[in-house]
Amino acid sequence: MLHVAVIGSGPSGCYTAQSLVQLDPAVRVDVLDRLPCPYGLVRYGVAPDHEKIKSLQNNLRAVLEHERVRFLGGVQIGPDGVPAARLLELYHAVVYCVGAATDRHLGIPGEELPGSWSATEFVSWYSAHPDAADDGFVSGARSAVVIGVGNVAVDVARMLARGSAELSPTDMPQRALAALAASRVTDIAMVGRRGPSQARFTTKELRELGSLPGTDVTVDAAEAAADPAWADPAGLPGAQRRNVEVLRGWSGAAPSGAARHLRLRFFLRPVELLAEQGRVGAVRFERTAPDGRGGVAGTGRFEVIRAQLVLRSVGYRGVPLEGLPFDPATATVPHSAGRVLRDGAVSPGEYVAGWIKRGPTGVIGTNRPCAKETVTSLIEDAPALAGRSVPADPLDALRAGGLEPVPWEGWRSIERAEAELGASLGRRVVKLADWQSLLDAARGRAV
């Protein structure tokens, strides 16, 4: 019987476990996660007001409750945890599904000023990630700039514009809800360096901005017109055409006197974050123009947009995991059809799936075929892998090494504690937002 460790319990890890038990009727799978909670970015990356997408947790739950799948939370892999080499002593095969754990930087002066954050940090805060900073993102801010025009940028702009009445029914942690309810941010600019037809958001996400209560959404038609497809988007692929059509509907709209204003800006490249009283006070942009080759070039003309909060949303990046090879150029683990490569040769028993395999591309569903490709490789290798001697139950060895993983029932205890917390606050489920509360709940202690 093959015993496989899957590292990471987000969509990629769950789809990998699902493919394993479907393709091999005897395999046993341990899904290990650093956090005591499963589901990865579905729990900690999907916006709290997107309940339909968050309901994907029910599908992932079915995988983790399979009779041959075991969830083991609170297990650190690498430094201060279980080394990669030790995992290969405990399991016939290990599949790393660790995602892309950090964000890309702008690389411009002033980026490290107080008040300048990655969108990832902001999302982690309002999603109750236990590693999140709680440093008053919106405190003292009246205007915000979101740099980027993808779905994450849309999410954070929408959260800034949401009112407390709309956020209260979500599972947002109480401190984040209170901070956003008290926010004085009334002016939000979402800015892209290229044109409307090259924006990366999906039309469904984009349209949501137009239905935000108490918020005007505007597009500067003269600015957007630098995009050759702005005047007539008919020749664009469907997704881009629909995006431009939505944006055109917001151009030239007269202000309605709404409490908040959301402006979508294009052809502006950030070149510097400007300080004011020791923190960010504005962003200096260079006006860009299409270069005729699908990109943009600077024009030498500049514009300053005031903002006491700047959130950059310009992509994710994988990080090296101790004990695994890493390609810094692609920020992925070198592989062949999911098989880890060390110095160009296959490393027996080591595999990757998800973003650490292919880079931060695609949507949640993209992880399914990606995982299946990797699992197909693993199953092909199974006869050789099964010949290695491993412990009958790796959990015994993990515990002997001083670890006490959080089992599935520990996660169910966290769920019950979050439901009880919500009820005590007159809300529905409310997430626990710190390590101690999560671990206390997992062990059945009062929170």
Secondary structure, DSSP 8 states (H G I E B T S, - for coil): --EEEEE--SHHHHHHHHHHHHH-TT-EEEEE-SSSS--THHHHTS-TT-HHHHTTHHHHHHHHTSTTEEEEBS--BSTTSB-HHHHHHH-SEEEE-----EE-----TTTTSTTEEEHHHHHHHHTT-TT---S-TTTT-SEEEEE--SHHHHHHHHHHH--HHHHTTS---HHHHHHHHT----EEEEE-SS-GGG----HHHHHHHTT-TTEEEEE-HHHHTTSTTSS-GGGS-HHHHHHHHHHHHHBT------SEEEEEE-SEEEEEEEEETTEEEEEEEEEEEE-SSSSEEEEEEEEEEE-SEEEE---EE----TTS--BTTTTB--EETTEEEETTEEEEEEEE-THHHH-S-S-GGGHHHHHHHHHHHHHHHHHHHTTS---S-HHHHHHHTT---B-HHHHHHHHHHHHHHHHHTTSS-----SHHHHHHHHTT---
